[in-house]
Amino acid sequence: MVQTLINYMRGISHTIKKEDVVTNIDYALTSLSSETLPLLDIMIKSSSLEPIKSSRYIKNMILTSGIKAKDSKEFFVKLKASVSNIVKSSKDIENLVMNDLNDIVTDKTATVKDAAILKLVNDMSIISLFTLDFIYYITVNGDVSVSEFPKKKFEDIKTMMPSYATIVKSYSEKLPAKLKDISNLPSNLINVEMNKSSILEKLIGKNSRLVSLPQAEGFRYNPIYHIRMYLVDREIAKYETLREKKKLIELRLLDLKLKSKNEENPKIAKQIEFWEEKLAKTEYDIKEIED
């Protein structure tokens, strides 16, 4: 946990306001409830489709996440259970941010508790933002040639999968207990010396459920998925695109069902092309601003 929190705080070079963190977690939790969970229900029902049933990306995710699943359907059932656990704990997560996070946080003033809360919010945001990207990637079988999305987007999704798996696994169980552990963390300032002297382990206890917080290093260096806590229009836009991604994935699944019956529908193909072009432009605009 020590190096995880230190690395996380090193990646923050700006002042963080609690009000922005509250807005961020509200968007993340709302998206998990309104977009992610309904789509996971659809994926469970669609898991018998050959491209999903035999997806090597799902098989790799099962291996890297440590989630025990015999097939794609069971994987999505367990992924849904993990997301459901987060949604059920929404009020506790929001209360933790409201009651325990300092009003202003910087890399120089962050306490151990501040860092753990920000890491939690960042992880919740990653699950919210990346799950639909992962599912879309599955529906096109990782083939950029059948999508309007840019090649770089596909490379990013593939690169992020192991870190995403680590995060999902970490929050798949005992979340209420972990939230309580975070609330009980000390208010000592976090600094690099903690790692050398093991001060932090002494403060939180070696057997704490927080010792193995996920690193998720891949996301730290990707500006789209490394959640910066100052909420501006482009940050909100990331969550708003999830509705459009859900629609796109639903169309992709419908197209796969038709193809499994050796049927095609030009209207569906046209809609897929429209939504992919729209989303590709939106993500390009966000990337341009952040770079």
N, C-alpha and C positions, 0 to 999 in steps of 0.2 A: 504493500500500500504506500509506503513512504516514497519510493521513487516515482510511483504513479502520480501522486499528488504534486510532488516537486516538479516533475516534467510538465504536468498540466499547467501549473502556475507560471512556469517559464514561458509557456506559449501565449500568455496573455500580457499584452504590452499597453493596455488602455485601462481607463477607469471603468469599473462595472457598477451600475446602479441597480439596487434591488428591484425597483419598479420595472426595469427592462427584463430582469430575470423572471419576474412574475408573469409578464406578458409572454415571454418565451415558453415557459412551462405550460401556460394555459393553452397556447396554440398546439404544442406537442401532444398534450393529453387529449385535447379535443379531437385532433386528427387521428390519434390512435383509436378513439371510440367511434368516430363517424366515418372514417375512410378505411383504416387498416383492418379492424375486426370484421366488418361486412365483406371485405374482399377476401379475407382468409376463409370465411364461410364458403364463398364461391370457389376458392381454390380446393377446398376439401371435397366439394361436390364434383369438381372437374378433374380430380386427381387420377381418374381412370383413362383420361386422354393420353395417348401414347407419348407425345413430346414431354408431358409432365411426369407421367409414370416412369419413364426411363431416363429422366434428366440426370446427366452426370453432375450438374451443378448442385442439385439437391443432395445427391449422394455425397459429394464433397462437403457440403454444409453439415450434413449429419455427422461426418467424421470429425470435422474441425470444431464443431460446436460441442460435441460430447453429448448431444441430445440423443437418447436411445429411441430409434425409430426403425422399423423393419422395411418401411416403404415411404413413398412420397406422401400418401394420405396421412399416415401416422405422424410424419414430420410436421405437416401443416396443422394437424390437431394439437400437437404439443406446442407449436409456435403460437397458435391461437391461445392456448392456455397461459403461456408466458405473458402475452400482451394483455389478456384478460386480467391477470394478477396485477399488472401495472395500473390498468384502468380502475380496478376495484380499490386501489390504494391512492387514487387521484387526490382525494381530499387530504389525506395524510401528507402526501408529497407537497401539495400547495401550502399546507399549514407549516411544514418544515421550512420552506423557503420564506414564508411571511414572518415566522416567529424566531427563526434561528440565524438567518443570514444577516450580516451587517448591512446597513443602508448603502455604504460605499465600500468597494473592495478594489485593491490594486495588488500587483505582485509583491509589493513591499509591505502591505498592511494586512494581507490575508491571514486569517487564523486557520488552524487545522480544520475546524468545523466549516469555515467558509469554503475552503478548497474542496472538501468532501461534498458539500451541497452543490457547488458549481459543477463538479465532475458528474454528479448524479443527474443534474439538469441536462448537461451535455450528452450523456448517454441516452436519456429519454428522448432527446431531440434526434439523435442518430437513429434510434429504432423507428421513430415516427417518419423520418425523411427517407431512410434507406430501404425499408421493407418493400415499398412499392417498386422501387428501382430494381431490387433483386427479383421480384415476381415478374416484372416486365421482361427482364433479361431471360428468365426461364421460358416465357411464352414465345420468344423469338429464338430460343435455343442459342443465345449468345452470338447470333449471326447478324452482324452490322449491315450486311448486304440487303437484308429484307426490311430494314428500318430506315427512317429518316433521321434518326438520332446520329450525331457525329461519332466517329470512331473513338475519339478521346473519351467520350462519355462511357462507352462500353469498356474501355480499358480501365477507367476509374472504378466502375462497378465491380469488375473482376478483381481488381487490386484490393478493394475494401472488404470483400466477402469474409476473409479470416477474422478481421477485427470485429466485424458485425456479429459473427458467430460467437466470439468471445463475450461480447456484451450481452447478447440474448441469453446465453447460458448463465452468466453471472446473476441476472435478475429473474431467472426462471423459478426461483424458489426462495422462501423465507424473506420476501421483500419487506413486510411489516417490521420484522425483527431488525433488518438492516437499517431501516429508517429510524428506528428507535436508537440503534447504535450510533448513527450519525448525530442525532440530537444530543446524545450524551458525550460527544467528543469534547475535548478541552478547547479553551479559547487562546491557547498559546499561538504566537505568531509562527507561521511555517517558514522554514529556511533550509538551505542546502546542508547545513551542519547536522540537521536531524538525521539525515541518512547515514552520516559517518559515525555518529555516536549512538544510533539506535534509540534516541530519546523518544521518538514518536511511538515505537513499539512498546516502550515502557508506559507511555501515556495511555495508549488504547488497549494494551494487553495483547499478547501474542496469539491468543485464541479468539480474538474478535472476528466476527463475520465480515469485517471490513478489510482484513489483512490482504485478501486476494482481489481487491478491486481491479477490474480489467484495464489493461494499458490502452488498447485500441489505438496504437501509434499511427496506423495508416490514416486515420481521420484527422490527426493533428495537422497534417501538412496539406490537406485538401480543403481549400477555403469554402467549398460548397457544404461540406459536412462538419467542419470544425465550427461549432456555433459560437459566434461572437456575440457577446451579451448586450451590445448596444443595438436595440431593435430599430431598424429603419425600414423603408419600403421594401428593399430587396430581401430582407430577412422574412418579412411577412409573406412576400411573394412565393417563397419556397414552400410554405405550408399551403398557400392557396392553389399551387399547381398540383397538389396531391389529389384534389377532386378531379382534375382533368386526367391525371395518370390513372386513377381508378376507372374512369370512363374508357380510356384507351385500352386498359388491360381487359375489361369486360368485352370490348369489341374483338380483341385478339383471341380471347377464349371462344367467343361465338364463331369466329372464323375457323379456329382449330376443330370445333365440333362439326362444322359443315364439311371441312376437308376430310374428316374421319369417315364421312359418308360419301366421299367423292363428289361433293357438291361445292358450289361457289356462289357468292352473292356480290356482284360488282358494287352495289350500294355500300355494303359493309367495308369493302376494300377502300372505297373512296373516303369513307368516314375515318378509317384508320390512318390513311395518308394525311387527312386534314389535321387530326389531333397530334400526330407525330411531328408534323411541320410546325405547328403552333408551340408545342412543348419544347422542341429543339431551339426555336428562336428565343423563347423565354429563358431557357437555361443558358444560352449563349450570352444574352444581355446581362444576366446576373454575374456570370463569369467575367465578362468584360469590365464591369464596375468594380468587382472585388480585386481583380488583378491590377 
